Amino acid sequence: MKKTFRLQGLECANCAAKMENAIIKLKGVKTATINFLTTKMVIEAEDDRMDEIIESAEKIIKKYEPSVVIKKA
């Protein structure tokens, strides 16, 4: 399953790279990309773990940029 999100308020390219690297390491994630210029995040992961992965990804994003608002694209 693939899901796309918009990261509203993303201000740091280096932080986006760190977020991406951390999300890729989550169990069940096949691929994860964060495009700083378009502020889009795409996560491809196992269907049965997707909710858990999204919850973990949100925590990772908030750790690096607390002001970012995650919206479904």
C-alpha distances in whole Angstrom, upper triangle without the diagonal:
4,7,10,13,17,19,23,26,24,28,28,26,27,25,22,22,23,20,18,19,19,15,15,17,15,14,11,10,9,10,12,14,17,19,22,24,21,20,17,14,10,8,6,6,6,5,9,10,8,11,13,12,12,15,16,15,18,20,20,20,23,25,25,26,27,27,24,22,18,17,14,15
4,7,10,14,16,19,22,21,24,24,23,24,22,19,19,20,18,15,17,18,14,13,16,15,15,12,10,10,9,9,11,13,15,19,20,18,17,13,10,7,6,4,7,9,9,12,12,9,12,14,12,11,15,16,14,16,19,19,18,21,23,23,23,24,25,21,20,16,15,12,12
4,7,10,13,16,19,18,22,22,21,22,21,17,18,19,16,14,17,17,13,14,17,15,16,14,11,12,11,10,11,12,14,17,18,15,14,10,8,6,5,6,9,11,10,13,12,9,11,13,11,9,13,14,12,13,17,17,16,19,21,21,21,21,21,18,16,12,11,8,8
4,7,10,13,16,15,19,19,18,20,19,15,17,18,15,13,17,17,14,15,18,17,18,16,14,14,12,10,10,10,11,14,15,12,11,7,6,4,7,9,12,14,14,17,16,12,13,15,13,11,14,15,12,13,17,16,15,17,20,19,19,20,19,15,14,10,9,6,5
4,6,9,13,12,16,17,17,19,17,13,16,17,14,13,17,16,13,15,18,17,19,18,15,16,14,11,10,9,11,12,14,11,8,6,5,6,8,12,14,17,16,19,17,13,13,15,13,10,13,14,11,11,14,14,12,14,17,17,15,16,15,12,10,7,5,4,5
4,6,9,9,13,15,15,17,15,12,15,17,14,14,17,18,15,17,20,20,22,21,18,19,17,13,12,9,10,10,11,8,6,5,6,9,12,15,17,20,20,22,20,17,17,18,16,13,15,16,13,12,15,15,12,14,17,16,14,15,13,10,8,6,5,6,6
4,6,6,10,11,12,14,12,10,13,14,11,12,16,16,14,17,19,19,22,21,19,20,17,14,12,9,9,9,11,9,5,6,7,10,13,16,19,22,22,24,21,18,17,18,16,13,14,15,12,10,13,12,9,11,14,12,10,11,10,6,6,5,7,9,9
4,6,9,12,13,16,14,12,16,17,14,16,19,19,18,20,23,22,25,25,22,24,21,17,15,12,12,11,11,10,7,9,11,14,16,20,22,25,25,27,24,21,20,21,19,16,17,18,15,13,15,15,11,12,15,14,11,11,9,6,5,6,7,10,11
4,6,9,12,14,12,11,15,16,14,16,19,19,19,21,24,23,27,27,24,26,23,19,17,13,13,10,11,11,8,11,13,17,19,23,25,28,28,29,27,24,23,23,21,18,19,19,16,14,16,15,11,11,14,12,9,10,7,5,7,9,11,14,14
4,6,8,11,9,8,11,13,11,13,16,16,16,18,21,21,24,25,22,23,20,16,14,10,10,7,9,10,7,10,11,15,17,21,23,26,27,28,25,22,22,22,20,17,18,18,14,13,15,13,9,11,12,10,7,10,8,6,8,10,12,15,15
4,7,9,8,8,12,13,13,14,17,18,18,20,23,23,27,28,24,26,22,19,16,12,12,8,10,11,9,13,14,18,20,24,26,29,30,32,29,26,26,26,23,21,21,20,17,16,17,15,12,13,14,10,8,11,9,9,12,13,16,19,18
4,5,5,6,9,10,10,12,14,15,16,18,20,22,25,26,23,24,21,17,15,11,11,8,10,13,10,13,14,18,19,23,25,28,30,31,28,26,26,25,22,21,21,20,17,16,17,14,11,13,13,9,8,12,11,11,14,15,18,20,20
4,5,5,6,9,10,11,13,14,15,17,19,21,24,25,22,22,19,15,12,9,9,6,8,11,10,12,13,16,18,21,23,27,29,30,27,25,26,25,22,21,22,20,17,17,18,15,12,15,15,11,11,15,15,13,16,16,19,20,20
4,5,5,6,9,10,11,13,14,16,17,19,23,24,21,22,19,16,13,11,11,9,12,15,13,15,15,17,19,22,24,27,29,31,27,25,26,25,22,21,22,19,16,17,17,14,12,14,13,10,11,15,16,14,18,18,21,22,22
4,5,5,6,9,10,11,12,14,16,17,21,22,19,21,18,14,13,10,11,9,13,15,12,14,13,16,17,20,22,25,27,28,25,23,23,22,19,18,18,16,13,14,13,10,9,11,10,6,7,11,13,11,15,15,18,20,21
4,5,5,6,9,10,10,12,15,16,19,20,17,18,15,11,9,6,8,6,10,12,9,10,9,12,14,17,19,23,24,26,23,20,21,20,17,16,17,15,12,12,13,10,8,11,11,8,9,12,13,11,13,13,16,17,17
4,5,5,6,9,10,11,13,15,18,19,16,17,14,11,9,7,9,8,12,14,12,12,11,13,14,17,19,22,24,26,23,21,22,21,18,17,19,16,13,15,15,12,11,14,13,10,12,16,17,15,17,16,19,20,20
4,5,5,6,9,10,11,13,17,18,16,17,14,12,11,10,12,12,15,17,14,15,13,15,15,18,19,22,24,25,22,20,21,20,16,16,17,14,12,13,13,9,9,12,10,8,11,14,16,14,17,16,19,21,21
4,5,5,6,9,10,11,15,16,13,15,13,10,9,8,11,11,15,15,12,12,10,12,12,15,16,19,21,22,19,17,18,16,13,13,13,11,8,10,10,6,6,9,9,7,9,12,14,12,14,13,16,17,18
4,5,5,6,9,10,14,14,11,12,9,6,6,6,9,10,14,14,12,11,9,10,10,12,14,17,19,21,18,16,17,16,13,13,14,12,9,11,12,9,9,13,13,11,13,16,17,14,16,14,17,17,17
4,6,5,7,9,13,14,11,12,10,8,9,10,13,14,17,18,16,15,12,13,12,14,15,18,20,22,18,17,19,17,14,15,16,13,11,14,14,10,11,14,13,12,15,17,20,17,19,18,20,20,21
4,6,5,7,11,13,11,13,11,9,11,11,15,16,19,20,17,16,13,14,12,14,14,17,19,20,16,16,17,15,11,12,13,10,8,11,11,7,9,12,11,11,14,16,18,16,18,16,19,20,21
4,5,5,9,10,8,10,9,7,9,10,14,15,19,18,15,14,10,11,9,11,11,14,16,17,13,12,13,12,8,9,11,8,6,9,10,7,9,12,12,12,14,16,18,16,17,14,17,17,18
4,6,8,9,6,7,6,5,8,11,14,16,19,19,17,15,12,11,9,10,10,13,15,17,14,13,15,14,10,12,14,11,9,13,14,11,13,16,16,15,18,20,22,19,20,17,19,19,20
4,6,9,7,9,9,9,12,14,18,19,23,23,20,19,15,14,12,12,11,13,17,17,14,14,16,13,10,13,14,11,10,14,14,11,14,17,16,16,19,21,23,21,22,20,22,22,23
4,6,6,9,10,10,13,15,19,20,24,23,21,19,15,14,11,11,10,11,14,14,10,11,12,10,7,10,11,8,8,12,12,10,13,16,15,16,19,20,22,20,21,18,20,20,21
4,6,9,11,12,16,18,21,24,27,26,24,21,17,16,12,12,9,9,12,12,8,10,12,10,8,11,12,10,11,15,15,14,17,19,19,20,22,23,26,23,23,21,22,21,23
4,6,9,11,15,17,21,23,26,25,23,20,16,14,10,9,6,5,9,9,6,8,11,9,8,11,13,12,12,16,16,16,18,20,21,22,24,25,27,24,24,20,21,20,21
4,6,7,11,14,17,20,23,21,20,17,13,11,7,6,4,7,10,11,9,8,11,11,7,10,13,11,10,14,15,14,16,19,19,20,21,23,24,21,21,18,19,18,19
4,7,11,14,17,20,22,21,20,17,14,11,8,5,5,7,11,13,11,11,14,14,11,13,16,15,14,17,19,17,18,22,22,22,24,25,27,24,23,20,21,19,19
4,7,10,13,16,19,18,17,14,11,8,6,5,7,10,13,15,14,12,15,15,12,13,16,15,13,16,18,16,16,20,20,20,21,23,24,21,21,18,19,17,17
4,7,10,13,16,15,13,11,7,6,4,6,8,12,14,17,14,12,15,15,11,11,14,13,10,13,15,13,13,16,17,16,18,20,21,17,18,15,16,15,15
4,6,10,12,11,10,8,6,5,7,9,12,16,17,20,18,15,17,18,14,13,16,15,12,14,16,14,13,16,17,16,16,19,20,16,17,14,15,15,14
4,6,9,9,7,6,4,7,9,12,15,18,20,22,20,17,18,18,15,14,16,15,11,13,15,13,11,14,15,13,13,16,16,13,14,12,13,14,13
4,6,6,5,5,6,9,12,15,18,21,23,25,23,20,21,22,19,17,19,19,15,16,18,16,13,17,18,15,15,18,17,14,15,14,15,15,13
4,6,5,7,9,12,15,18,21,24,26,28,25,22,23,24,20,18,20,20,16,16,18,16,13,16,17,14,13,16,15,12,14,14,15,16,15
4,6,8,11,14,17,20,23,27,28,30,28,25,26,27,23,21,23,23,19,19,21,19,16,19,20,17,16,19,17,14,16,15,16,17,15
4,5,9,11,15,18,21,25,25,28,26,23,24,25,22,19,22,22,18,18,21,19,16,18,21,18,16,19,17,14,14,13,13,14,11
4,7,10,13,17,20,23,24,26,24,20,21,22,19,16,18,18,15,14,17,16,12,15,17,15,13,15,14,10,11,10,11,12,10
4,7,10,13,16,20,20,23,21,17,18,20,17,14,17,17,13,14,17,15,13,15,18,16,15,17,16,12,12,10,10,10,8
4,7,10,13,16,17,20,17,14,15,16,13,11,14,14,10,11,14,13,11,14,16,15,14,16,16,12,12,9,10,10,9
4,7,10,13,14,17,15,12,14,15,12,11,14,14,11,13,16,15,13,17,19,18,18,19,19,16,15,12,12,10,10
4,6,10,11,14,12,9,11,12,9,8,12,12,9,12,15,13,13,17,18,18,18,20,21,17,16,13,13,12,12
4,7,9,12,11,9,12,13,10,10,14,14,12,15,17,16,17,20,21,21,22,23,24,21,20,16,16,14,14
4,6,9,7,6,10,10,8,10,13,13,12,15,17,16,17,20,21,22,23,24,25,22,21,18,18,16,17
4,6,6,6,10,10,9,11,14,14,14,17,19,19,20,23,24,25,26,27,28,25,24,20,20,18,19
4,6,5,8,10,10,11,14,15,15,17,20,20,21,23,25,26,27,27,28,25,23,20,19,17,18
4,6,8,9,10,12,13,14,16,18,19,20,22,24,25,27,27,27,29,26,24,21,21,19,21
4,6,5,6,9,10,11,12,14,16,16,18,20,21,23,24,24,26,23,22,19,19,17,20
4,5,5,6,9,10,10,12,14,15,16,18,20,21,22,22,23,20,19,15,15,14,16
4,5,5,6,9,10,11,13,14,15,17,19,21,21,20,22,19,17,14,14,13,16
4,6,5,6,9,10,11,13,14,16,17,19,20,20,21,19,18,15,16,16,19
4,5,5,6,9,10,10,12,14,15,17,18,18,20,18,17,14,15,14,17
4,5,5,6,9,10,10,12,14,16,16,16,17,15,13,10,11,11,14
4,5,5,7,9,10,11,13,15,15,15,16,14,13,11,13,13,16
4,5,5,6,9,10,11,13,14,14,17,15,15,12,15,16,18
4,5,5,6,9,10,11,12,13,15,12,12,10,13,13,15
4,5,5,6,9,10,10,10,12,9,9,7,11,12,15
4,5,5,6,9,10,9,12,11,12,11,14,16,19
4,6,5,7,9,10,12,11,13,12,15,17,19
4,5,5,6,7,9,7,9,9,12,15,16
4,5,5,4,7,7,9,10,13,16,18
4,6,6,10,10,12,13,17,19,21
4,6,9,9,12,13,17,19,21
4,6,6,9,11,15,18,19
4,6,8,11,14,18,20
4,6,10,13,16,18
4,6,10,13,15
4,6,10,12
4,7,9
4,6
4
